[in-house]
Amino acid sequence: MIRRLASSAFLGLALLAGLAQAFSIASPWNGQPQWWLQLLSLAVLAGLVQRQATPWRAAFAGWLFAIAWLAGTFWWLFISMHVYGGLPSVLAALAVLALAAFLGLYYAATCGVTRWLAPSGGWRATVVFAACWLGAALMRATWFTGFPWGEGGYAHVDGPLAFLAPWIGVHGITAIAAGLAALLSLLVRGEARASLRHWVAVAVAAGLLAACNVIAPRMAAPAPDTPALRVALLQGNIPQDEKFETGTGVPLALGWYAEAVASAPAQLVVTPETAVPLLPEQLPDGYLDQLKASLAANGRAALVGIPLGNFEQGYTNSVIGLKPGVPEAERYRYDKHHLVPFGEFIPPFFKWFTRMMNIPLGDFNRGEVGQPSFEWQGERLAPNICYEDLFGEELGARFRDEAHSPTIFVNASNIGWFGNTIAIDQHLQISRMRALEFARPMIRATNTGATVIIDSAGNVTHALPRHTRGVLLGEVHGGRALTPYAWWIARLGLWPLWALALGIPALAWALRRR
């Protein structure tokens, strides 16, 4: 009986800690990240891992934690599959759980390997746990096209570790946070009480963090050495179930966006992803020419979300740039590179699943990594579409040539598929982290939210209320300085982080064999 109760408490604690980890990325009570909750929930997991009798039980604890965390993070996928896709609710819920369970295997391996390589706990377990947790984050970010949504490092965009973003990026912050969480667990369990130097080390680390948080904002403060760019970000709030309907959503979108582009008092106008929901040849005669003419009358430019292509060459999810004096043959074009599985391409062996949903799915062509920026008014604007801003290493490829690196990031999104949910807040924290990593402002034009201007220090300076139709006006200063993260991620990719994630456990294994 006692063993059964202990087992139930173990299961419950792992699941509750995982759910708390989900809430830490963007809390359900105010949509803001909670860095302290991320550390606390992960510390609970680290403690559970060290209390398990075998690596297999430790792996099971990590798997339960990850299932609760991941399902609690992207539960809103249920809405796209059930509400808009017509998939039966039971199947949609099972699909979300299956995805969480699959991705959770990375974290199960993390916990099992930690228990195996450092069975006695202590400092070795702390370092190995941090390295393995980093490895799991990298696997989730890259394997099977990658889906790192809700990574723990995003909880620290407003926390004391945020100053590390321009140096080591979100994955590096994830690893540091995992190490701190394991250290917290170690101290609470009393394993470090025997030595005063352990507590001294913790006090020194806390002092360094405090000092860096005083100094770092001054170092990272944006220096507006060029005139501000006046921007207008459009939020059409076209109902998702009508967006592609020719009798309702399509004419509404074409009419409203044309009028907003023509009247917006800004140097640059930006629309959301697929704001124009038809291919150019399907548009009313002269539609794009009229847009361009309305911009040219006042010397303005626009970035417009629109699908491009044809049946023979394939289709792309794209953003085009319209500005005066540029012929159609030389018109700027950005094609989305990182496509959404099941939405923009169908993974092998899964056509049976997509046939069950009533969603306008596509099988799009991929754009190249590191496409050129749109140059306007002395700024180099680098578009990214939808969740492409989740992949900092791909955005970082644009910084290989410093002379042509972006000065402003532009995100065009439509996450209306997921309703008025926490997905909007989570995506906002992702964009804020990219701004911190690269010291570049991020302007976001979305269909339903969050349409915002984020400065190069990761702060939201202007915002529209979500799920409203409107135009956000504001000014933005492009960034020029190259952060250490931008420099090394552009040249080395994720390999330095992979080296740490694999090298530290390998060293621990070698030491264990001696």
N, C-alpha and C positions, 0 to 999 in steps of 0.2 A: 504493500500500500504506500509506504513512504517513498519507495523507488518510483512508483507510478506518479505520485505527486511531484517529485523532483523532476521527472521527465516532462510533465505538463508545464511546470514553471519554466523549464529550459526552452521548450517550444514557444511559449507565450512571450518570454523575454526577447528571444531572437526576432520574432515577428514584430513586436512593439518597437524594438530598436530600429528595425528596418523601416517601419512606417514613419518614425521620427526623422530618419535620414531623408525620406521623401519630402517631408514638410520643411526641412531645412533649406531646400533649394529655392523655394518660393512658398512661404507659409500660407495656409488656407485662410488665416485670419486677416492678413493685410497684403499678401502677395510679395512681401519682401523676404530676402534671404536671411537666414538665422545661423550665423557661423558657429555660435556656441552650441546650438542643437546638433549641428553636424558633427562636431568634435565629441560631444557627450554620447550620442547614439553610437558612433564608431568605437568609442572607448568601451561601451558595453559589449560590443561584439568582440573586441580584442580580449576582454576579460573572459568571455565565454569560451573563446578558442583555447586559451591556456588552461582552462578548467576541465577540458575534455580528456578522456582517458586515452583516446587513439586519434590519429590523424583523420580517420574516416568520420568520426563523430564531430571533429572540428570542421571538416568540410561540410557536413550536414548543417551545422550551425550557420556557417557562411552562406549556404544555399538558401536557407529559410529567410535569413536577413535580406539577401539580395532579392528574393521573390517579392517580399513585402515592400522593399524600397522601390524597385523598378515598376512593379504594378501600381504602387501608390503614386509614382511619378508620371507615368504616361497612360493612366487609366482612360484618359480622354480619347484614346484611339477607338474605344468602344463607340463613341458618338459617330465618328466618321463611318465605321463599318455598319452600325445598326441603324442610326437615325437617317443618314444620307445614303448609305450603301444598301439598306434593306436586308442585311444579314440578320437572321434570327438572333435574339438577344443572348441566348445561351451560347451559341457558336461564337458570337462577338466577344463575350466575356472569356470564353475558353481560349480564343486567339490571343487576347491580351496576356492571360496567365501563361500560355505556352511560350510567348516571346520573352516574358520575364523569367520563366524557368530556364529557358535556353541561355539567355545572357547571364543568368545567375550562376551558371556553371563556371564561368571565369573566376568569380569570387569564392565559390566553393573550393576551387583549386588553390586559390590564395591562402585560405584558412588551413586547408589540409597540409600544404607544403610548409607553412609557418610552424605548425605543430610538429611536423616531422623533422624539420631542420633545427628547431630550437625547442626541444621538449622540456627543458628546464626553465624556460621563460627568460627573464632578465633582459639585459640590454640587447643581446643577440636577437631575441624574439622581436624587440621593438624595430630594429633595423630591417630584419627580414620581412616583417609584416608590411612595412612601408614600401619596400622594393617590390614585393609581390602584389601589393594593392595597386602600385603604379603599373605593373605588368598587366593586370586585369583591365585597368582603364585604357591602356594602349590597345589591347586586343579588342575591346569593345569599340574603340574609335576607328579601327582599321579593318578588322576581319569581316568578311561577308558584306562589304561596302561600308561598314561602320554605322553604329547608332549610339553615340555617347551621350544622348540626351539625359540630363539630370545628374551628370558627374558631380561628385562631392565638392570639387574645387569651386564650382559656381556659387556655393553658399558663402564664399569668402570675398565676394566682390565688394562688400562694404566692411569687411572685417580687418583685423590686424595683419592678416597675411596678404592683403590686396597689393601692398607695395612690391611684392615679389612678381606680380604679373608681367611687368616689362622685362623681367630677367629670365624667368623659367616657365612662364605660361601657365595655363590652367592645369595641365597634367602635372607639372612640377608642384603646384600648390596642393593638388590632390595627394601627392606623395608626402609632402611635409605635414599636411593635416593628418594623414594616416599615422605617421611617426609620432606626432604629438598626442594623438588619441591613444596609441599603444602605450606611450610613456605615462599618460594620465592613468590608464588602467593599471600599469605597473606600480605607480606610487600609491594608488588607492588600495591595492591588494597588500601593500606593506612590504613588497620585495626589496624596496630601495631604502628602507628605514635604517638598515644597519650601517649605512655609510653617509656621512655628512656631505661628502663631495657630490653625491647625486642631487641633493637638494640645492647645493650651491650652483650646480650646472643648470638646474631648472630656473633658479633665480636670475642667473646671468642671461639665459635665453630669453626670459620674460623681459629683462631690461633692454636687451638688444632689440626685441620686437617693438617695445615702446619707443625707443630712440629712433628707430627706422621710420616709424609712423609719424614722428614729428618732422624728420628731415625729408622723407620721400615725397610728400605732397609738394614741397618747394622745388625739388628737383624735377618733378613730373608736370609742374604747372605749364599749361600751354602758353606759347609765346606767339601772339598774333602779329607776325611780321608782314602780313599781307592784309589788304582790306577784307572785311567780312563778306561772305557770299550770302545774298538774300535768297532763301529757298521757300518753296511752297510744296508741302507734302499732302497728297490727296488721299482721303479715306472715303471710299464710295459706299461702304456698308451695304453692298448688294447681297440680298439673301442667298445663302449658299445653295438652297434647293431651287433657286430660280436663275442662278448665275449663267448657266449655259442654255437656258430656255429661250428659243427665238421669239416667243410671243410676249415675254415678260422681262427677264433679267438682261438679255442682250441689248434690246433697244434702250432700256434704262441706263445701262452702263455706257453705251456709245454716246447718248445724249448728255448725261451728267458730266462725264470726263471731258468731253469736247468743250463744254461750256466752262468747266473749271480751269482747264488748261488755257483757254482764251482769256479769261478774266483775272487769273491769279497775278497779283502785283509782286513778282519776284524775278530774280535773274535766272533761276533754275526751278523748273516744276518737275516733280517726281510722282509717278503713279504707282500703284501696287502691282504685284505679279498678275499677269493676264488681265489687267484692267480692261484692255481691249480683247474680248474673248473670242475673236474670230481671226482666221488667217487673212493676210492683206487682200487676197483676191476675193474673199467673201465679204469684204466691207463695202458699204455704199460708195459709189463712184466719187473719187476725190477726197475721201475722208482724211487720209493721212496728209494729203496736200493742204487741206484746209487747216489742219492742226499746225502744220509748219508755217503756213502763211500768218496765222494768228500770233505765232511766236515771233516771227520776223518783223512784224509791225512795230514791236516794242523792243527789239534786240534781245530776246530771251531765248532760252533753250529748254529742252525737256528730255527726260528719260522715261520711256513708256514701256510698260510690260505688255507683251503680245506674243502669241505663238507664231512661229515661222516655219517655212519649208513646204514640201509637197510630197505626194505619194511615192514618186520615184526616188527622191533623194532622202526622204525621211523628214521628221519634224523636230523642232527644238522649242524649248521653253526659254524665251529670250527677252532681252531689254534692248530697245533701239534708242539711239540718241538723235534728236532733231535739233538742229541749230542753223542760223541763217548762213546762206552762202555755200552750203555743202550739197552737192548733187546727190540724188538717190543712190547712185552706184558707189559713192564713197561714204554713205551713211554709217554711223557707228552702230556696232552690233555686239552684244554680249550674249553668249549661249550658256545656259546653265550646265555646269559640269557634274555636280554631285546630285544625281537623280534619286528620287524617293522610291524605294521598293514598293511594288504593288500599285503605286500611283502614277509613276512616270516610266517605270519599266517593270516587266513581270519576271521574277526570278525563275530559273529553270525548275520544272516539275510543279509549278504552282498555278498553272492556268486554271485548274479545276477550282481553286479557291477564288480567283478573281471573277470567274463566271457566275459565282453565287451572289455577287454584289452588283447593284445598279448604279455604278459610278462611272463617269466618263474617263476611263483609263486610257493611258497612252503608252506607246513604246518609243520613247524619244531618243534622239541622238545626243551624245554627250559633247559639250564644248571642251576646249583645252583648259588645262590648269595654267594660271598665270596670264590670262588674256589682257590686252592693253586696256588702259583706263580711258575714260571719256574726258577730254581736255576742254575746260571752259573757264573763262575769267581768271586765268592763272592757276586754277586748281586741276588736279588729276583725280577724277571721281571713279572709284572702282566698284561697279555693281556686284552684288551677290543676290541670289534668289532663294527665298524661303529659308530652309534650314541649312543652306550652304555656310552661313556664318557660324555654324557649329564646328566647322573644321578649320581651326586656326592655321594648321600647317599648309592647307591649300591656299588660304588667303595670303599666307606669308610668302608663297612662291612669287608674288608680285614685287617683292622687295629685293630680288636678286640684283637688279640694276637700280642703284639708289637714285640715279638721275631721273628715272622714269617711274619711281615708286609712287603709290597712291598717296594723296594728301587727305582724302575723305573717302570713307566707305559708305556705300549706299545699299541698303537692304530693301528689296521689294518682295513683299510676302502676301500670302492669303492663307491664313489658318482658320478661316471661317468654317472649315470642315470639322472643327473641334469645339464649336459653340463658344459661349461666353464662360470659359473655364480658366483654370490655373495655367493652361498651356500658354496663354498670352503673357503672363507674368514670367514664366520660365524662359520663354524666348527673349524677353526683354533683358533678363540677367545674362543670357548668353551674349547678346550684342554688347552689353556693357563690359563684359570681360574682354571681348575683342578690342574694344576701344582702349582699355587699360594695357593690354599686351603690346599694342602697336603704337600707342600714343597718337591715335587718329580718331577724329570724331566719326560717329556713325549716325547717319540720318536714315530713318525707317519710314517708308510709305506702305501701309498695309490696308487690306480691305476692311477689317474689323478691329484692329488694334494689335499691338501697341504702336501707334504712329507717333514718333517722338524724334527729338534731336538730342543726341548724346555727345557731350564734349569729349576732348581727348583725355580727360581725367576720369572718364567713365560716369559722369554725372548727367542725369536727365535735366535738360534746361528748358525744354518746351514739350508739351504733350497734349494730344487730343483725348477726350473721353472715349473709351472703347465703345464699340457697337453704336456709333453715331455717324452721320454723314457730315463731312466738313473738310476744311482746308486749314492746315497748320502752317502758319507763317513764322519765320524766325531767321536768325543769322547764325552762320557757322564759320569758324576759323579753321582752315586746313592745317594739319600738322606737317612738320618738316624733319624733325629730329628722328634718327634711326635708333630704335630701342635695341638693347642687346638681344632680346628674344627675336625681334624681326631679323636681325643680322644672322643668327645661327640657324633659325628655323628655315630661312630661305636657302641656306647653303647645305645644311646637314639634315634637314627634315627631322623626323622623330628619332633618328639613330642614337643621339647621345642619351636620350631617355631610355631607349631599349637597352643600351649598354648597361645602365644602372639597374634596370629591372631584371636583367638576366645575370649580370655579373655579381651582384651582391648575394643572391641565393647560391650561385655556383661557388663563391668563396666560402659561404657558410657550410655548404656540403663538403668542400674539401677539408675544412677545419673539423667537421664532425667525424670524418673518416680517420683523422689522425689519432 
